[in-house]
Amino acid sequence: MVSQLAGTLPTQTIDVDALRRAFYEPEKTPVPVKFGTSGHRGTLGEGFCALHAKAIAQAVARIHLENQITGPILVGGDTRLMSHDTALLCAEVLAGNGLTVILPDIPVPTPVFSFEVLNGRAVASLNGTASHNPPQEMGLKYNPSTGGPADSRLTTQIEKYANAYMVHPQDIKTISLQEARQKGLIRTADIITPYVEALGNKIDFAKIAQSNTKFAIHPMGGTTLPFYKAIKEKYHLKNVDIVSEVQDPTFNFIPLDHDGKIRMDPSSVYPMKPLIELVQKGPYAFAAASDPDGDRFGCATSQGGLIPPNHALCVMADYLIRNHKTVSTACAIGRTLGTTFLLDRIAESYGLQTDEVNVGFKYFVSGLLERRYVLAGEESAGMSVSDWTTEKDGMFAVCLLMEIQATQGDIASLYQELTAKHGVSYYTRVDVPTDAETKNRIKSLRATNFEHLVQVAGEKVLRIRDSDGIKVYLENSWFLVRPSGTENILKVYAETFVDEKHLHELITRAQKVLE
């Protein structure tokens, strides 16, 4: 059973050779290119293969040429099995179209793609990653000149062009890496030094170094390893230990997640079990991790165990506001519609606004560029701040949390102080198995379908939002039902400031309301 597997190490070996063959010679016709919140993703073979990579790269090249976008495109990926191959294929296609490519010789974290674009060293990027998902999956993301995930208008254009090339692959232009380098179309670059140096302007590493706290960091086999090593060396962090340097594309050293799958999720208690044990047994008071592409964070403390992302976001937001560690124009906290309302209460207490956006970091890009956000965050452990990156940055979050732990105390205690001031939040998310027909029905629902709904779980209905699933706002609570973009599940979120019993009632009522 899953409950017996979760948190234990995998016992079955992933057939790497079979996955490589599936990437280059899928047994079934590859599915069309379809961008989710920030990229196309699928299981190696039918869901994501070499043709997907080349078709998307050709689509991007066409868009750049049609719009006369000049300048180098940063190409790379994370540490999963076919990321390097995907990057090489994309580089050959872009160069085949006469475009200049920056191709680093190490894996690249997602936030560093954004950082490099925003700092003018690249005009856009192609990033081969499937984030924290199982090692059998692969994906590809495009970030334009904003540095953040491409918006829906742009991804729709990429899909249209890429799917045409999927049907007519002979129209994809490509040259060899050797020829591209000879023509000066491909070059490498140092992507570690600029990021690490700039991070020192945002994080008080001296305070971390001076602290008596011992910190542990786990890169989870991902792209952040050389970055954390550089941070530790440059800022003389003798009290920070990198507790794992293992890099294996099968990720078989990561404990199985709740469903018995390998999932490198730093916000899940199962993959994070080794770090939770470190803070429970000592000598570490704080342990943190980033997922393989470095855009999500997780942390555990000796007093609180694994800290839920919502709790960490609240502590970070409050700390940033109180310590004026943000740009002068920042006037709001941004959060996705499934993220805790406690952020709203914190913002209001400081006279700030709250922007609630649909799920997907792309909806924060304009606000981050306008330097509007003290913090932009999502319940799935992604965050960034204005004047930094327009992608979520797990490394930034880990370093900020270390600074907070070093100067303010245990993250769990700080969260309790916030709830004592603003109210206790009872929050959960439940994934309900469903089918494609039900998902499509939920997607088609609008607020007007619920005009009859005046009361739920003993509370008055205040309003209903239908921009991304159905969200019902109540007097002291809310619930949200969203169809997953990649799986046959409905994601049911709920939060209340009443009590645990009320939370369970909300979840039950949420499922019945949409039957």
C-alpha positions in Angstrom: 0.0 0.0 0.0 1.1 3.6 -0.6 1.1 4.4 3.1 3.7 1.7 3.7 5.8 2.9 0.8 5.7 6.7 1.4 9.0 7.9 2.9 10.9 4.8 2.0 13.6 4.5 -0.6 12.7 3.2 -4.1 13.3 -0.6 -4.5 12.8 -0.8 -8.3 15.5 0.4 -10.7 14.4 2.9 -13.4 15.3 1.6 -16.9 17.4 4.5 -18.1 18.2 2.9 -21.5 14.5 2.3 -22.2 13.7 6.0 -21.3 16.4 7.2 -23.6 15.1 5.1 -26.5 11.6 6.4 -25.8 12.8 9.9 -26.0 14.4 9.4 -29.4 12.1 6.8 -30.9 8.7 6.8 -29.1 6.6 3.7 -29.7 3.4 5.8 -30.0 2.7 8.9 -32.0 3.8 11.9 -29.8 1.0 13.9 -28.3 0.5 17.5 -29.5 2.4 20.3 -27.8 0.3 21.8 -25.0 1.6 24.4 -22.5 0.3 24.2 -19.0 1.0 26.9 -16.4 4.5 27.5 -17.8 5.5 24.8 -20.3 4.9 21.6 -22.2 5.4 18.5 -20.0 4.9 14.7 -20.3 6.2 11.2 -19.8 9.3 10.4 -21.8 8.2 9.0 -25.1 4.7 9.8 -26.3 4.3 12.7 -23.8 7.7 14.3 -24.4 10.3 13.3 -27.0 13.1 14.7 -29.1 10.5 15.9 -31.7 8.7 18.0 -29.1 12.0 19.7 -28.1 12.9 20.4 -31.7 9.4 21.6 -32.7 9.2 24.0 -29.8 12.6 25.3 -30.5 11.7 25.9 -34.1 8.5 27.6 -33.1 10.5 29.9 -30.8 13.0 30.6 -33.5 10.2 31.5 -35.9 8.7 33.9 -33.4 12.0 35.6 -32.8 12.7 36.0 -36.5 9.1 37.2 -37.3 9.3 39.8 -34.5 12.9 40.7 -35.2 14.0 39.8 -31.7 17.7 39.9 -31.6 20.2 38.8 -29.0 21.2 35.4 -27.5 18.8 32.8 -26.1 19.9 31.1 -22.9 19.4 27.3 -23.3 19.8 24.7 -20.6 17.9 22.4 -18.2 18.0 20.7 -14.9 19.6 17.4 -13.8 16.9 14.9 -14.9 17.6 12.2 -17.5 17.0 13.9 -20.9 17.4 17.6 -19.9 20.9 17.8 -21.4 19.9 16.1 -24.6 16.9 18.4 -24.8 19.1 21.5 -24.4 21.5 20.3 -27.1 18.7 19.7 -29.6 17.2 23.1 -28.9 20.6 24.8 -29.4 21.1 23.0 -32.7 17.7 24.2 -34.0 18.0 27.8 -32.8 21.5 28.0 -34.3 20.1 26.3 -37.5 17.9 29.4 -37.8 20.9 31.7 -37.4 20.1 32.7 -33.8 22.8 33.0 -31.1 22.7 30.6 -28.2 24.2 30.7 -24.7 24.7 27.1 -23.7 26.2 26.8 -20.2 28.2 23.7 -19.4 26.3 23.0 -16.2 22.6 22.4 -15.4 20.8 25.7 -14.9 18.2 26.5 -12.2 14.9 28.0 -13.3 15.4 31.3 -11.4 18.8 31.8 -13.0 17.2 31.7 -16.5 15.0 34.6 -15.3 18.0 36.4 -13.6 20.1 36.2 -16.8 17.3 37.6 -19.0 16.4 40.4 -16.6 20.1 41.4 -16.4 20.4 41.7 -20.1 22.8 38.8 -20.9 20.0 37.0 -22.8 16.8 38.1 -24.5 14.9 34.9 -23.8 15.4 31.3 -22.6 14.5 27.7 -23.2 14.6 25.5 -20.1 14.4 21.7 -20.1 12.7 20.7 -16.8 9.7 19.0 -15.3 10.3 20.6 -11.9 9.8 18.2 -9.0 7.8 15.6 -10.9 8.9 12.0 -11.3 12.1 11.3 -13.2 10.2 9.6 -16.0 8.8 13.0 -17.0 10.4 15.8 -19.0 9.3 19.3 -20.1 10.3 22.5 -21.8 9.6 26.1 -20.8 10.0 29.3 -22.7 10.7 32.6 -21.0 10.6 35.8 -23.1 12.2 39.2 -22.4 10.1 39.6 -19.2 12.3 36.8 -17.6 9.1 35.0 -16.4 6.9 32.3 -17.8 5.4 33.2 -21.2 1.8 34.5 -21.1 -1.1 32.6 -22.6 -1.0 34.7 -25.8 2.6 33.7 -26.5 2.2 30.0 -25.5 -0.8 29.7 -27.8 1.4 31.0 -30.7 4.2 28.5 -29.7 1.7 25.7 -29.6 0.3 26.6 -33.0 3.7 26.7 -34.7 5.2 23.8 -32.8 2.3 21.4 -33.7 2.7 22.3 -37.3 6.3 21.3 -37.1 5.3 18.1 -35.3 3.4 17.2 -38.4 6.0 18.4 -40.8 9.4 17.8 -39.1 11.2 18.3 -42.4 10.6 22.0 -42.0 12.7 22.2 -38.8 16.1 23.8 -39.5 19.1 22.4 -37.6 22.9 22.4 -37.7 25.4 20.4 -35.7 26.8 21.8 -32.5 30.3 21.8 -34.0 29.2 23.8 -37.0 27.3 26.2 -34.7 30.3 26.8 -32.5 32.5 27.3 -35.6 30.1 30.0 -36.7 30.1 31.6 -33.3 26.4 30.9 -32.8 26.9 28.9 -29.6 28.9 30.0 -26.6 29.1 29.2 -22.9 28.9 31.5 -19.9 29.5 31.8 -16.2 26.0 31.7 -14.7 27.0 31.1 -11.1 29.1 34.2 -10.2 26.6 37.0 -11.3 23.7 35.3 -9.4 25.7 34.6 -6.2 27.1 38.1 -6.1 23.7 39.7 -6.6 22.2 37.5 -4.0 24.5 39.1 -1.5 22.7 42.4 -2.0 19.4 40.8 -1.0 20.4 38.4 1.8 22.4 39.3 5.0 24.8 36.4 4.8 27.0 38.0 7.5 24.1 37.6 10.0 23.8 33.9 9.0 27.5 33.4 9.3 27.6 35.0 12.8 24.6 32.9 14.1 25.1 30.0 16.5 22.5 28.1 14.5 23.6 25.1 12.4 21.9 25.0 9.0 21.6 22.0 6.6 20.8 22.3 2.9 19.8 19.5 0.5 19.8 20.3 -3.3 17.7 17.1 -3.9 20.0 16.1 -6.7 19.4 19.2 -8.6 20.8 22.2 -10.3 21.3 24.2 -7.1 24.3 22.2 -5.8 27.1 24.3 -7.4 25.2 27.5 -6.4 24.8 26.6 -2.8 28.5 25.5 -2.7 29.5 28.9 -4.2 27.2 30.8 -1.7 28.8 28.8 1.2 32.3 29.6 0.0 31.9 33.3 -0.9 30.0 34.2 2.3 32.1 32.1 4.6 29.1 30.1 5.9 30.9 27.6 8.1 27.7 26.8 10.0 25.9 25.8 6.8 26.4 22.2 5.6 25.4 20.8 2.2 24.2 17.4 3.4 23.9 15.7 0.0 25.9 16.1 -3.2 24.4 13.1 -4.9 23.3 13.8 -8.5 21.5 10.8 -10.1 18.9 11.3 -12.9 16.8 8.5 -11.5 16.6 10.3 -8.1 16.4 6.9 -6.4 18.0 8.4 -3.3 14.8 10.5 -2.6 12.2 8.8 -0.4 9.0 7.9 -2.1 6.1 10.4 -1.9 2.6 9.9 -0.6 1.5 7.9 -3.7 4.6 5.7 -3.9 6.2 7.7 -6.7 9.6 9.3 -6.8 8.7 13.0 -6.5 11.4 15.5 -5.5 9.0 17.8 -3.7 10.5 19.9 -0.9 7.1 20.7 0.5 6.1 17.1 1.0 6.8 15.3 4.3 7.8 12.1 2.6 10.7 13.2 0.3 11.7 15.6 3.1 11.9 12.8 5.7 15.7 12.8 5.9 15.8 16.5 6.6 13.0 16.3 9.2 15.1 13.7 11.0 18.1 16.0 10.9 16.3 18.7 12.9 14.6 16.2 15.2 17.8 14.5 16.2 20.3 17.4 15.8 22.7 19.1 15.6 20.7 21.2 13.0 18.0 23.6 14.0 17.1 24.3 10.4 17.2 22.2 7.3 16.1 23.3 3.8 15.8 22.0 0.3 15.2 23.1 -3.3 13.7 20.9 -5.9 15.8 19.8 -9.0 15.2 23.0 -11.0 15.5 25.2 -8.0 12.2 27.0 -8.2 10.6 25.6 -5.1 11.6 25.5 -1.5 11.0 23.5 1.7 12.3 23.8 5.2 12.1 22.0 8.5 13.0 23.3 12.0 13.7 21.7 15.4 10.5 23.3 16.9 8.1 22.9 14.0 9.2 19.9 11.9 8.3 20.4 8.2 7.0 24.0 7.7 4.0 24.2 5.4 4.7 26.5 2.4 1.8 28.8 3.5 3.4 29.2 6.9 6.8 30.0 5.5 5.3 32.6 3.0 3.6 34.4 5.9 6.8 34.5 8.0 8.8 35.8 5.0 6.3 38.4 4.0 6.0 39.8 7.6 9.8 39.8 7.9 10.3 41.6 4.6 7.8 44.3 5.5 9.1 44.8 9.1 12.7 45.0 8.0 12.1 47.2 4.9 13.8 44.5 2.8 11.9 45.4 -0.3 11.8 48.2 -2.9 10.2 51.5 -2.1 7.4 51.1 -4.6 6.2 47.7 -3.2 2.7 48.2 -2.0 1.1 44.7 -2.2 1.5 41.0 -1.5 0.7 38.8 -4.4 -0.7 35.3 -4.0 -2.4 32.7 -6.1 -6.0 32.0 -5.3 -5.2 28.7 -3.5 -2.8 30.3 -1.1 -3.6 31.3 2.5 -5.8 34.3 3.3 -3.5 34.9 6.3 -1.3 36.8 3.8 -4.2 39.2 3.3 -4.5 39.9 7.0 -0.8 40.5 7.3 -0.9 42.9 4.3 -3.9 44.8 5.7 -2.2 45.2 9.1 0.6 47.1 7.4 -1.6 49.1 5.1 -0.7 47.0 2.0 -2.9 45.6 -0.7 -3.3 41.9 -1.7 -3.4 40.8 -5.4 -5.1 37.4 -5.8 -4.2 35.8 -9.2 -4.9 32.5 -11.0 -2.6 29.6 -10.4 0.7 30.1 -12.3 3.6 32.3 -11.7 3.1 34.0 -15.0 0.3 36.0 -13.4 2.9 37.7 -11.1 5.3 38.8 -13.9 3.9 42.3 -14.6 3.6 43.1 -10.9 7.1 42.0 -10.2 8.4 44.0 -13.1 6.5 47.0 -11.8 8.1 46.4 -8.4 4.7 46.2 -6.9 5.2 43.1 -4.7 6.8 42.8 -1.3 6.4 39.1 -2.0 4.6 37.0 -4.6 3.9 33.5 -3.5 1.9 30.3 -4.1 0.9 27.5 -1.8 2.9 25.0 -3.8 6.2 26.5 -2.4 7.1 29.1 -5.0 8.0 32.7 -4.3 10.0 35.7 -5.4 10.2 39.4 -4.6 10.3 42.6 -6.7 13.6 43.7 -8.1 14.8 40.1 -8.2 13.4 37.4 -10.5 10.1 37.0 -12.3 10.3 33.2 -11.8 9.9 31.6 -8.4 13.2 31.2 -6.7 13.7 28.4 -4.2 17.4 29.3 -3.6 16.4 32.9 -2.6 13.6 31.5 -0.3 16.0 29.1 1.4 18.6 31.8 2.0 15.9 34.3 3.2 14.6 31.7 5.6 18.1 31.1 6.9 18.5 34.8 7.6 15.1 34.9 9.4 16.0 31.8 11.5 19.4 33.4 12.3 18.1 36.8 13.4 14.5 36.2 14.5 14.2 32.7 15.8 12.5 29.4 14.8 10.2 29.8 11.8 7.5 27.7 13.5 7.5 30.0 16.5 7.4 33.1 14.3 4.3 31.7 12.5 2.6 31.1 15.8 3.2 34.7 16.7 1.5 35.7 13.5 -1.5 33.5 14.1 -1.8 34.9 17.7 -2.1 38.3 16.2 -4.1 37.6 13.0 -6.0 34.4 13.7 -5.4 30.7 13.4 -5.7 29.4 9.8 -7.0 25.8 9.2 -6.0 24.9 5.7 -5.9 21.8 3.5 -5.9 20.6 -0.1 -7.4 17.3 -1.2 -6.9 15.6 -4.6 -10.0 13.8 -5.7 -9.7 11.3 -8.6 -12.0 12.1 -11.5 -12.4 11.7 -15.3 -11.9 13.9 -18.3 -15.6 14.5 -18.7 -16.0 15.8 -15.1 -12.9 18.0 -15.5 -14.4 19.6 -18.6 -17.7 20.1 -16.9 -16.0 21.9 -13.9 -14.0 24.0 -16.4 -17.2 25.1 -18.1 -18.9 26.3 -14.8 -19.3 30.0 -14.2 -20.3 32.0 -11.1 -23.8 32.4 -12.5 -24.3 28.7 -12.1 -24.2 29.2 -8.3 -26.5 32.3 -7.9 -28.7 30.1 -5.8 -25.9 29.4 -3.3 -26.4 31.8 -0.3 -24.9 29.8 2.5 -22.3 27.0 2.9 -21.1 25.3 6.1 -23.1 27.8 8.2 -21.6 30.9 6.6 -22.9 33.5 4.2 -21.6 33.3 0.6 -19.9 36.7 -0.1 -18.9 36.1 -3.7 -17.8 33.5 -6.3 -14.9 33.6 -8.6 -14.7 31.5 -11.8 -11.5 32.5 -13.5 -9.6 29.3 -12.5 -12.0 26.7 -11.3 -14.7 27.7 -8.8 -13.8 29.6 -5.6 -16.5 30.4 -3.0 -15.7 33.2 -0.5 -17.5 33.0 2.8 -17.4 35.2 5.9 -14.5 33.5 7.7 -13.5 30.9 5.1 -13.3 29.9 1.5 -13.0 26.8 -0.7 -11.8 26.3 -4.3 -12.2 23.4 -6.7 -9.8 23.3 -9.7 -9.3 20.6 -12.3 -5.7 19.6 -12.7 -4.1 20.6 -16.0 -2.1 17.4 -16.3 -3.9 14.6 -14.3 -7.5 13.3 -13.9 -7.9 14.8 -10.5 -9.9 17.7 -9.0 -7.9 19.8 -6.5 -10.1 20.9 -3.6 -8.7 23.6 -1.4 -10.2 25.0 1.7 -9.3 27.4 4.5 -11.2 28.6 7.6 -10.4 30.7 10.6 -13.1 28.9 12.6 -11.8 25.5 13.6 -10.7 22.1 12.4 -14.2 20.7 12.3 -15.3 23.6 10.1 -12.5 22.8 7.7 -13.7 19.2 7.2 -17.2 20.4 6.7 -16.0 22.9 4.0 -14.2 20.1 2.1 -17.3 17.9 2.2 -19.6 20.7 1.1 -17.2 21.8 -1.6 -17.4 18.4 -3.3 -21.2 18.2 -3.0 -21.7 21.7 -4.3 -20.1 20.8 -7.6 -21.7 17.4 -8.0 
